[in-house]
Amino acid sequence: MLMTEVGETDESDQRDVGSDSSAAASEVNGAPTGGRPMISQRTALSCAIFVAIAAYVGGAEVAYSDSQKAQLGLVMWAAFQCSTYAELSKNQDEKVRLSQVGHRAGTEFIEAIEKNEISEDEIRSNVPMGVTLRFGGPSADFIIGRVFEGAVNAALDSVIKEDSAGMPLKIEDWIMDDERQAIKAQTKYRNSNCELIR
């Protein structure tokens, strides 16, 4: 189970990751799991981002598989979200770096799409919906700009309009204070492993 920032557990935030008949895997926090280990969505997302980053590190000289090329879309989305967390945290250098990483990943991703180097199955499996919904327009920079806008809005909403478990806050509870936003953005930055995005 995922421990939220306020110490509550979120039982809906679990994913089944396969079968294991070991006794250790048969319970999570005392609750039976049917012999299967469980991981949180946050852990699953962190693992996906790490895999995408690992696939991306090394620059354009690396020959990517379809899956790795598709994961460039995830790198683009994650880098743009993380650049927003860095900006809210008053870390201008990191904001600029992550924006550049996102733009570079987006450019390579769109080139691969245009060359039909990524299958539709890989896109469905590896590319965030926030990218695929914004995929269209007159140029690569236009598409990247739309993705940037979506990722920034999602990151801002997660800091301002959602609680630590990702549930919507009432309008009167939105976090409008710059200092509180910075603290929450720093937490989001750390929890999202933004420093690993290169």
VENZI-V414486 format. One record per helix or strand of 3 or more residues. SS is the DSSP state (h for helix, s for strand). FROM is the first residue (numbers start at 1). TO is the last residue. If there is no record, write none. Layout:
# VENZI-V414486
[[SS;FROM;TO] [SS;FROM;TO]]
This chain:
# VENZI-V414486
[[s;14;16] [h;24;26] [s;38;40] [h;41;56] [h;66;88] [h;92;114] [h;120;126] [h;129;132] [h;140;160] [h;171;173] [h;178;191] [h;194;196]]
